[in-house]
């Protein structure tokens, strides 16, 4: 049973309360039935506060029927906000559009308290979005580490000059009556027509009420968006109701010019409701009393996103018959079907089978495992990813075509993003290995550094893992 948010009396409502979701959209709370509660209690009895949950097998009834690699695509699901961003000439307004886009993905979630499936090592998820102007966005991801978990991903919309590289590194902890997913890692969004980067982190996620009370999904703590090229940044706080004060699911923060140390805009609202922006320069010019009087009467805060009426654009993926065994939807298909049918015995059996397969692969592996599609970042002074070291892994391909069409061809040659019928023969990617990954580091096939080619070049065969080495004639 899914319960809505607690009601507020009319006397206590404010203009901020009007921004909250209502009715059927309040789905952060969930009741746990007696059998499920007994299973949770059995697991929790084995834990201590602060324990790492990543090695604990969780009951299937709290699982979302999709992999974390697919869930990441929530943050590209509002193209109506994303596509215009690089074309905005004013740097402050452009940054505001990025913040609005960043905030637009949090409301997308299943009812209640659900955790996505943990991807296995070498798992992949690929997909695309069809946009209203006839263009597409492309997504490629791979599980680049299992312990600790790291999900690396690449997104690009070539015609719109947008590229995103990211690695999500969630750490789960048991905190007593709640569990936390500490969302480490970063994403770097680039506007290729402006040579700008936007560094982004995520708030932490909490499942409250695991031992008693109602189970509730919350976002908490701080995240940031910052652009080193313009000096603009925002520190966003995801707030929750305390014992004596506060409101559930609230956000608060300031857009700041770090070069002048001046706050430009104030952000407020609810991540699952309406979110607002206030121009602090206008407030100062008019005087606080006059500004806030006008605001209460005419709603002068600018609405930057309304999650209560938003409709996301979901990603498309190739049919299961075209997917290889390690692609998320095919790998977890039996689990997902069982979860949707509420057949938790079958879901548990199928999930255990996949986890046992992963353990068997690990026991048979003689060499260090490396991702098949991603390489380690080349950070440090002069490196290709200088300043982006926290990405850990980036796509192991050069996307430098002079036209969007050339860039699309380069993307499609990395992995089978589109169905075969939609992929040109010249862009067909190499076949996937049975167990995923490479026997040698993919950095061996990485492009040269900013300072020119190195002493040699190595090429890895994606099927056989054979290595061909080429050196300059003078060597």
C-alpha positions as CSV (number, residue, x, y, z in Angstrom):
1,X,0.0,0.0,0.0
2,X,1.3,3.4,-0.9
3,X,0.5,6.4,1.2
4,X,0.5,10.1,0.3
5,X,2.2,12.9,2.1
6,X,0.9,14.1,5.5
7,X,-1.6,16.9,5.1
8,X,-1.1,20.5,6.2
9,X,-3.8,22.5,7.8
10,X,-5.1,25.5,5.9
11,X,-3.8,27.8,8.6
12,X,-0.3,26.5,8.4
13,X,0.0,26.6,4.5
14,X,2.3,29.0,2.8
15,X,3.1,29.8,-0.8
16,X,5.8,27.2,-0.5
17,X,3.3,24.5,0.6
18,X,1.4,25.1,-2.7
19,X,4.5,23.8,-4.5
20,X,4.2,20.3,-3.0
21,X,2.9,17.4,-4.9
22,X,-0.6,16.3,-3.9
23,X,-3.0,13.4,-4.4
24,X,-1.6,10.5,-6.3
25,X,1.8,12.0,-6.7
26,X,2.8,11.7,-3.1
27,X,4.5,8.2,-3.3
28,X,7.5,8.5,-1.1
29,X,5.9,6.5,1.8
30,X,5.1,2.8,1.8
31,X,3.7,0.3,4.3
32,X,5.5,-3.0,4.7
33,X,3.3,-6.1,5.3
34,X,4.1,-8.6,8.1
35,X,6.0,-11.1,6.0
36,X,8.1,-8.5,4.4
37,X,8.8,-6.9,7.7
38,X,10.0,-10.3,9.1
39,X,12.4,-10.7,6.2
40,X,13.8,-7.2,6.7
41,X,14.1,-7.7,10.5
42,X,16.1,-10.9,9.8
43,X,18.5,-9.1,7.6
44,X,18.8,-6.0,9.8
45,X,19.4,-8.2,12.9
46,X,22.8,-9.2,11.3
47,X,23.9,-5.6,10.9
48,X,25.4,-2.9,13.0
49,X,25.0,0.9,12.4
50,X,27.5,2.0,9.7
51,X,27.7,-1.5,8.1
52,X,28.3,-1.7,4.4
53,X,25.1,-3.0,2.7
54,X,26.7,-3.6,-0.7
55,X,27.6,-7.2,0.2
56,X,24.2,-8.0,1.7
57,X,21.6,-9.8,-0.4
58,X,18.4,-7.7,-0.1
59,X,14.9,-9.1,-0.4
60,X,13.4,-8.7,-3.9
61,X,10.3,-6.9,-2.8
62,X,12.3,-3.7,-2.3
63,X,13.9,-3.9,-5.8
64,X,13.1,-1.6,-8.7
65,X,12.6,-3.7,-11.9
66,X,15.6,-2.2,-13.7
67,X,19.4,-1.9,-13.4
68,X,21.2,1.1,-12.0
69,X,22.7,1.6,-15.4
70,X,19.3,2.2,-16.9
71,X,18.1,4.3,-13.9
72,X,20.8,6.8,-14.5
73,X,19.0,7.8,-17.7
74,X,16.4,9.6,-15.6
75,X,18.7,12.6,-15.8
76,X,18.4,12.9,-19.5
77,X,14.7,12.4,-19.6
78,X,13.6,16.0,-20.1
79,X,15.0,17.1,-23.5
80,X,12.7,20.1,-23.6
81,X,15.0,21.6,-20.9
82,X,18.2,20.1,-22.1
83,X,18.3,20.8,-25.9
84,X,18.1,24.7,-25.6
85,X,20.9,25.0,-23.0
86,X,24.0,25.4,-25.2
87,X,22.3,28.1,-27.4
88,X,21.6,30.5,-24.6
89,X,24.1,33.3,-25.0
90,X,24.0,34.9,-21.5
91,X,26.3,32.8,-19.3
92,X,24.2,33.3,-16.1
93,X,21.0,32.4,-17.9
94,X,22.7,29.4,-19.4
95,X,23.9,28.3,-16.0
96,X,20.3,28.7,-14.7
97,X,19.1,26.4,-17.5
98,X,21.6,23.8,-16.4
99,X,20.5,23.9,-12.8
100,X,16.8,23.6,-13.9
101,X,17.7,20.6,-16.1
102,X,19.7,19.0,-13.2
103,X,16.7,19.3,-10.8
104,X,14.3,17.8,-13.4
105,X,15.4,14.2,-12.9
106,X,14.8,13.6,-9.2
107,X,11.0,13.1,-9.4
108,X,11.3,10.1,-11.7
109,X,11.0,7.0,-9.5
110,X,8.7,4.0,-8.9
111,X,6.1,4.2,-6.1
112,X,7.3,3.6,-2.6
113,X,10.8,2.8,-1.5
114,X,12.7,0.8,-4.2
115,X,16.3,0.1,-5.0
116,X,17.6,-0.5,-8.5
117,X,19.2,-3.8,-9.4
118,X,23.0,-3.8,-8.7
119,X,24.7,-4.2,-12.1
120,X,27.2,-7.1,-12.4
121,X,30.8,-6.5,-13.5
122,X,30.9,-5.8,-17.3
123,X,27.2,-5.3,-17.6
124,X,26.1,-2.8,-20.3
125,X,23.1,-0.7,-21.1
126,X,22.7,1.2,-24.3
127,X,19.8,3.3,-25.7
128,X,18.7,6.4,-27.5
129,X,16.1,9.2,-27.4
130,X,14.2,10.4,-30.5
131,X,13.8,14.2,-30.2
132,X,11.0,16.3,-31.7
133,X,13.3,18.0,-34.2
134,X,14.4,14.7,-35.7
135,X,17.7,14.4,-33.9
136,X,18.7,11.8,-31.3
137,X,20.6,11.5,-28.0
138,X,22.8,8.4,-27.5
139,X,23.6,6.6,-24.2
140,X,26.3,4.0,-23.5
141,X,27.1,2.6,-20.0
142,X,29.1,-0.1,-18.4
143,X,29.6,-1.4,-14.8
144,X,33.3,-0.7,-14.5
145,X,33.7,-2.0,-10.9
146,X,31.6,-4.3,-8.6
147,X,33.4,-3.9,-5.3
148,X,33.2,-1.0,-4.8
149,X,30.4,-0.5,-7.3
150,X,31.1,2.0,-10.2
151,X,28.7,2.7,-13.0
152,X,30.3,4.6,-15.9
153,X,28.3,6.3,-18.6
154,X,28.5,8.4,-21.7
155,X,25.8,10.5,-23.3
156,X,25.9,12.7,-26.4
157,X,23.4,14.7,-28.5
158,X,25.8,15.8,-31.3
159,X,23.4,18.1,-33.2
160,X,22.9,20.0,-29.9
161,X,26.5,20.2,-28.8
162,X,25.9,18.3,-25.5
163,X,28.1,15.6,-24.1
164,X,28.0,14.0,-20.6
165,X,30.6,11.8,-19.0
166,X,29.9,10.3,-15.6
167,X,30.7,7.6,-13.0
168,X,28.3,7.0,-10.2
169,X,29.9,5.3,-7.1
170,X,27.1,4.5,-4.6
171,X,28.0,3.3,-1.1
172,X,25.2,1.8,1.0
173,X,25.2,2.0,4.8
174,X,22.9,0.8,7.5
175,X,22.0,3.5,10.0
176,X,19.7,1.9,12.4
177,X,16.1,2.6,11.4
178,X,17.2,3.7,7.9
179,X,19.6,2.8,5.1
180,X,21.6,5.3,3.1
181,X,23.0,5.3,-0.4
182,X,25.9,7.7,-0.3
183,X,26.1,8.9,-4.0
184,X,29.7,9.5,-4.7
185,X,31.1,10.2,-8.1
186,X,30.6,13.1,-10.6
187,X,29.3,13.8,-14.0
188,X,30.8,16.4,-16.4
189,X,28.5,17.9,-18.9
190,X,30.1,19.7,-21.8
191,X,28.8,22.2,-24.3
192,X,31.1,21.5,-27.2
193,X,30.1,24.7,-29.0
194,X,31.3,26.9,-26.1
195,X,34.2,24.9,-24.5
196,X,32.3,24.8,-21.2
197,X,32.1,22.1,-18.5
198,X,29.6,21.7,-15.8
199,X,30.7,19.5,-12.9
200,X,27.7,17.8,-11.1
201,X,27.3,15.7,-7.9
202,X,24.2,14.0,-6.4
203,X,22.5,14.2,-3.1
204,X,22.4,11.1,-0.9
205,X,19.4,8.8,-0.8
206,X,17.7,7.4,2.3
207,X,15.2,4.7,3.1
208,X,13.7,5.6,6.4
209,X,11.5,3.4,8.7
210,X,13.1,0.1,8.0
211,X,12.5,-1.2,11.5
212,X,9.4,0.6,12.6
213,X,7.1,3.2,11.1
214,X,6.4,3.9,7.5
215,X,9.1,3.2,5.0
216,X,9.9,6.5,3.2
217,X,12.2,7.6,0.4
218,X,14.2,10.8,1.0
219,X,16.9,12.8,-0.6
220,X,19.3,14.5,1.7
221,X,22.5,16.5,2.2
222,X,24.3,18.6,-0.3
223,X,25.1,18.5,-4.0
224,X,26.7,21.0,-6.4
225,X,26.8,22.2,-10.0
226,X,29.8,24.3,-11.0
227,X,31.2,25.7,-14.2
228,X,35.0,26.5,-13.9
229,X,35.0,28.4,-17.1
230,X,32.4,31.0,-16.0
231,X,33.0,30.8,-12.2
232,X,29.3,30.1,-11.6
233,X,28.3,27.5,-9.0
234,X,25.3,26.4,-6.9
235,X,25.4,24.5,-3.6
236,X,22.0,22.7,-3.3
237,X,20.8,21.4,0.1
238,X,18.1,18.7,0.0
239,X,16.3,19.1,3.3
240,X,13.9,16.9,5.3
241,X,11.7,17.5,8.3
242,X,13.5,17.3,11.6
243,X,12.0,16.5,15.0
244,X,10.8,20.1,15.6
245,X,11.0,22.0,12.4
246,X,11.5,21.9,8.6
247,X,9.6,20.4,5.7
248,X,10.0,17.1,3.9
249,X,11.6,17.0,0.4
250,X,12.6,20.6,0.3
251,X,15.5,22.1,-1.6
252,X,17.4,25.3,-0.9
253,X,20.5,26.9,-2.3
254,X,22.1,29.9,-4.0
255,X,23.5,30.5,-7.4
256,X,26.8,32.2,-6.9
257,X,29.5,34.0,-8.9
258,X,32.6,32.5,-7.3
259,X,34.8,35.1,-8.9
260,X,33.1,38.0,-7.1
261,X,31.8,35.9,-4.2
262,X,28.3,37.2,-4.8
263,X,25.0,35.3,-4.5
264,X,22.9,36.0,-7.6
265,X,19.8,33.9,-7.2
266,X,18.1,31.9,-4.4
267,X,16.5,28.5,-5.0
268,X,13.6,27.0,-3.1
269,X,10.8,24.5,-3.4
270,X,10.5,20.7,-3.4
271,X,12.4,18.2,-5.6
272,X,9.1,16.3,-6.1
273,X,7.0,19.4,-6.5
274,X,7.5,23.0,-7.7
275,X,10.9,24.6,-7.7
276,X,11.5,28.4,-7.7
277,X,14.2,30.9,-8.3
278,X,14.4,34.4,-6.8
279,X,16.6,37.2,-8.3
280,X,18.5,38.7,-5.4
281,X,19.5,41.8,-7.3
282,X,15.9,42.7,-7.9
283,X,15.1,42.0,-4.3
284,X,17.9,44.3,-3.2
285,X,16.9,47.0,-5.6
286,X,13.2,47.1,-4.6
287,X,13.8,46.5,-0.9
288,X,13.0,43.3,0.9
289,X,9.7,44.3,2.3
290,X,8.3,45.5,-1.0
291,X,9.7,42.5,-2.9
292,X,8.3,39.9,-0.5
293,X,4.9,41.7,-0.4
294,X,4.6,41.5,-4.2
295,X,5.8,37.9,-4.2
296,X,3.0,36.7,-1.8
297,X,0.4,38.5,-3.8
298,X,1.4,37.8,-7.4
299,X,3.9,34.9,-7.2
300,X,6.9,36.9,-8.4
301,X,9.3,34.0,-7.8
302,X,10.2,32.4,-11.1
303,X,9.1,28.8,-11.5
304,X,12.0,26.8,-12.9
305,X,10.5,23.3,-12.9
306,X,7.2,21.7,-11.9
307,X,7.6,18.0,-11.1
308,X,3.9,17.6,-10.5
309,X,3.0,18.1,-14.1
310,X,6.2,17.0,-15.8
311,X,6.2,14.1,-18.3
312,X,9.5,12.5,-18.9
313,X,10.8,11.2,-22.2
314,X,11.9,7.6,-21.6
315,X,14.9,6.0,-23.3
316,X,14.5,3.4,-26.1
317,X,16.5,0.2,-26.2
318,X,17.0,-2.5,-28.8
319,X,14.7,-5.5,-28.7
320,X,15.8,-8.3,-26.4
321,X,16.5,-10.6,-29.4
322,X,19.3,-8.2,-30.5
323,X,20.8,-7.7,-27.1
324,X,23.8,-9.7,-25.9
325,X,23.7,-11.7,-22.7
326,X,25.4,-9.0,-20.6
327,X,23.1,-6.1,-21.6
328,X,20.9,-5.1,-18.6
329,X,17.5,-5.7,-20.0
330,X,18.3,-9.2,-21.3
331,X,20.5,-10.1,-18.3
332,X,17.8,-9.2,-15.7
333,X,14.7,-10.0,-17.8
334,X,13.6,-13.1,-15.8
335,X,14.0,-11.1,-12.6
336,X,12.1,-8.1,-13.9
337,X,9.2,-10.2,-15.2
338,X,8.9,-12.0,-11.8
339,X,9.0,-8.7,-9.9
340,X,6.3,-7.2,-12.1
341,X,4.2,-10.3,-11.4
342,X,5.0,-10.1,-7.7
343,X,6.5,-13.6,-7.9
344,X,9.2,-13.0,-5.4
345,X,10.3,-16.6,-5.1
346,X,11.2,-16.7,-8.8
347,X,12.7,-13.2,-8.7
348,X,15.0,-14.4,-5.8
349,X,16.0,-17.6,-7.6
350,X,16.8,-15.7,-10.9
351,X,18.7,-13.0,-9.0
352,X,20.7,-15.6,-7.1
353,X,21.6,-17.4,-10.4
354,X,23.1,-14.1,-11.8
355,X,25.0,-13.4,-8.6
356,X,26.4,-16.9,-8.5
357,X,27.5,-16.6,-12.1
358,X,29.4,-13.4,-11.3
359,X,31.1,-15.1,-8.3
360,X,32.1,-18.1,-10.5
361,X,33.5,-15.7,-13.1
362,X,35.6,-13.9,-10.4
363,X,37.0,-17.2,-9.1
364,X,38.0,-18.3,-12.7
365,X,39.6,-14.9,-13.6
366,X,43.4,-15.1,-13.7
367,X,44.2,-11.6,-14.9
368,X,43.0,-8.2,-13.7
369,X,39.7,-7.3,-15.2
370,X,39.3,-4.1,-17.3
371,X,36.1,-2.6,-18.8
372,X,35.5,-3.2,-22.5
373,X,34.2,0.3,-23.4
374,X,35.7,2.6,-20.9
375,X,39.3,3.5,-20.0
376,X,40.9,5.1,-16.9
377,X,41.0,8.8,-16.9
378,X,44.2,10.5,-17.9
379,X,44.3,13.1,-15.1
380,X,47.1,15.3,-13.8
381,X,48.9,18.2,-15.4
382,X,48.6,18.0,-19.2
383,X,46.3,14.9,-19.2
384,X,43.3,14.5,-21.4
385,X,41.0,14.7,-18.4
386,X,43.0,17.2,-16.3
387,X,40.8,18.3,-13.4
388,X,38.3,15.5,-14.1
389,X,40.1,12.8,-12.1
390,X,37.0,11.9,-10.1
391,X,35.4,10.5,-13.2
392,X,37.7,7.4,-12.8
393,X,36.6,6.0,-16.2
394,X,35.7,7.7,-19.5
395,X,34.5,6.3,-22.8
396,X,37.4,4.6,-24.7
397,X,36.8,6.4,-28.0
398,X,37.5,9.6,-29.7
399,X,34.4,11.6,-30.6
400,X,35.9,14.4,-32.6
401,X,34.0,14.4,-35.9
402,X,33.8,17.8,-37.6
403,X,30.1,17.4,-38.2
404,X,27.3,15.9,-36.1
405,X,26.9,13.2,-38.7
406,X,30.5,12.2,-38.3
407,X,30.1,12.2,-34.5
408,X,27.0,10.0,-34.7
409,X,29.0,7.5,-36.8
410,X,31.8,7.5,-34.2
411,X,29.3,6.9,-31.4
412,X,27.5,4.0,-33.2
413,X,30.9,2.3,-33.8
414,X,31.5,2.0,-30.1
415,X,28.5,-0.1,-29.1
416,X,25.2,-1.4,-30.6
417,X,23.1,1.6,-29.5
418,X,20.5,1.4,-32.3
419,X,18.7,-1.7,-33.7
420,X,20.5,-3.3,-36.6
421,X,17.9,-2.0,-39.1
422,X,18.7,1.6,-38.0
423,X,22.5,1.3,-37.9
424,X,24.5,2.0,-41.1
425,X,26.9,-0.9,-42.0
426,X,29.8,1.5,-41.8
427,X,29.0,2.1,-38.1
428,X,28.5,-1.5,-36.9
429,X,30.3,-1.9,-33.5
430,X,32.6,-4.9,-32.7
431,X,31.0,-8.0,-31.1
432,X,30.9,-8.2,-27.4
433,X,32.9,-10.7,-25.4
434,X,31.1,-13.5,-23.6
435,X,32.2,-12.3,-20.1
436,X,32.6,-8.6,-20.9
437,X,35.8,-6.6,-20.2
438,X,39.3,-6.9,-21.6
439,X,42.4,-8.8,-20.5
440,X,44.5,-5.7,-20.9
441,X,43.8,-2.2,-19.8
442,X,41.7,-0.2,-22.3
443,X,44.0,2.8,-21.6
444,X,46.4,0.9,-23.9
445,X,44.1,1.8,-26.8
446,X,43.4,5.4,-25.6
447,X,44.0,8.4,-27.8
448,X,47.4,10.2,-27.4
449,X,47.8,12.9,-24.7
450,X,47.6,16.6,-25.3
451,X,51.4,16.7,-25.9
452,X,51.3,14.4,-28.9
453,X,51.7,10.7,-29.5
454,X,53.6,8.5,-27.2
455,X,56.4,6.0,-28.1
456,X,53.9,3.4,-29.4
457,X,50.3,2.4,-29.8
458,X,48.5,-0.7,-28.9
459,X,45.2,-2.1,-30.2
460,X,43.0,-4.6,-28.4
461,X,40.8,-7.0,-30.2
462,X,37.4,-6.8,-28.4
463,X,36.6,-10.4,-29.1
464,X,39.9,-12.3,-28.6
465,X,41.7,-9.8,-26.4
466,X,44.8,-10.2,-28.6
467,X,47.1,-7.1,-28.5
468,X,48.7,-5.6,-31.6
469,X,51.5,-3.2,-30.9
470,X,52.7,-0.5,-33.4
471,X,55.8,1.6,-32.9
472,X,57.3,4.4,-34.8
473,X,59.8,3.4,-37.5
474,X,62.7,5.2,-35.6
475,X,62.2,2.8,-32.7
